[in-house]
Structure formats: structure tokens, C-alpha cells
Amino acid sequence: MKDIKQTWHTVTANYSHWLSFLLLMVVAVIVNPSFLSFTNLTNQFVQGAIVGICAMGMSLVISAGMIDLSVGSAVALISGLGVTLLNRTQSILLCLAFCLVFGLLLGLFNGIFITKGNIAPFIVTLATFSAYRSIINQLGQGGPFTVDKSLYDSFRSIAAGRLLGIPNLMVFFIIVSLVTGFIMSKTKFGRYVYAIGSNQQAARLTGIKVGRVKTLIYCYAGILYGLAAFLLASRLTSIQAASAGDGYEMDAIAAVAIGGTAMEGGRGKIMGTFLGVLMLRIIQTILVMANVPPFLSGLVRGIVILVAVLAQTRKKSR
């Protein structure tokens, strides 16, 4: 009996994200038997891909024991300026390069203030969350950033197109997840991230340049926010300054939390975050099928985060 109990604790500790994912899939199929159709499954990826790319960056940030609240505002700022540049240059490639580089610079900005200014990540990213949204609202003057009609079809096909029958957004999400998973599991940088999240002082004493690693974490996250902004602009072709990217930071944090990454840092798996993004989409789909008012989605998201963190706390106590 003791061995069975120990085995169960081991399984739930290491594969809780898989168990949760399978349980949600079962519930979704019970609610809607056609849920497992190819069209519906790919739609779950498409709906969650852009937030999922942001969540990959957030996964590194949280694994290092930090936080980033500027995600949604950064995506809005990058995508709005990206569309403006696209219209002026008529170059999709230049727009993509701008989004990635500008995202990197925004991440660098956060990282420098946190490491060199010795300011808590919560404070820095809360400030940039407000600042970025204010800037894009001022530039937009209440109006949208809309892609020129001459570029509409070619630009929208990037996000709305398909590769061998698979939606491009799904392909982007999977590739980013694989790259991030490789970085975190196969490189020294990934091990440094977990070491800093586990015990920053001990990491510093072993020779890890903590400040540099933290800055690089925000730079990598910023690049992913830039890619997400580019894909968002491609998918919508019209960016509303006041609402674009709204709530992305909460969705990203929720995906990381329910994916099993420790909110205090030091533990976590990219596969968990990947499944966490899909679980959020499945939960949203179940709510829609159950005719739950859309205004309550924020309440459900908050409950999901609380339950995930509570489960982590109890697991750590055991």
C-alpha cells in the first residue's frame, strides 16, 4: 500500500500536466462528442498559438523566479508600430525583422532596469505595462493600425495560411515550443535559468553571471513577444491600440502555472507550458459549449491560477 501511494505521488508530481490535460479532454468529449475532430483540434492550436508563443517566454521568466506583466502592452506596441512600418515600406520581411528586434530591445529594457537598477521585476514590468499601452494609445489616437489593402492578402496569409494542411499558426507555436524546450533542457543557459530560480545566491557563488542571464531571459522573451505581435498583426490586419494583446500576460502566467512550473522558480517543463496553453483553450471551449457568459472568463482564469498555485504549494509541502 505504501509503495502504491509513493508511486501515485511520483506520477502526480512528474506528470500532473499530462493527467490534467487528459482529464480536460475527456470532459470536452463528454460535453461535445465531435471535439476530437481534426478541424476542432487544430482550431484549439490556432486560437492559443499567439498567447502560447508569449507563454514560452514567460516560462523562462518564471522559471528564473521573476515575472513579466508587460506582455500584452508590449505585443500591442510592437504590432501597432510594425503595421505602420509595413504600410510605409511595403516589406513584410522588414516588418518581421522590426518586430523581432524591437521586441528584443523592450526585453533588454526590462532586463537592464531589473539587474542594473536592482528593481523588483514586478515593479519594472508593471511600469512598462502601463507605459507601452500609453504610448501605443497616443500614437493611435483612438483609431486602429490597419494594413493597406494592397498588402492584405499576402500579409494575412502568413497567419491564416496552411502548410500541408496544417495551420501556419500551429506550426509557429510548435516550432517555438521545440526551440524553447531545447534551450531549457539541452543548454547551459537553460540550466542557469533553473539554478537562478532555485537559489540565486548559490547560483552566483558557483560563478553564474546572474545579472547577464536575467537580462538574456527578458531579451529572449521579448523576441517571442515580437514574433507574437507580428503574427497577431497578420491574423487581424487591424490592431486596436486600446485592446490588442489585452490579458495576454494573465493567459501566459496561467498557462505556465497550470503546466506545472513553480511560481517561485527553479522547477518547470516547457512541455507543461505547451499543454497549459492547450488546457486554457479547452477550458474556454467547454465554457462556450456550456453557455457560460463570456464576461466570466476572467473569473475562471483567476480560479485556474489559484488552483494551480495551491496544488504546487501542497506538493511542495509534502
Salt bridges, closest charged atoms under 4 A:
ASP251 OD1 - ARG301 NH1 2.79
GLU264 OE2 - ARG267 NH2 3.43
GLU264 OE2 - LYS316 NZ 3.51
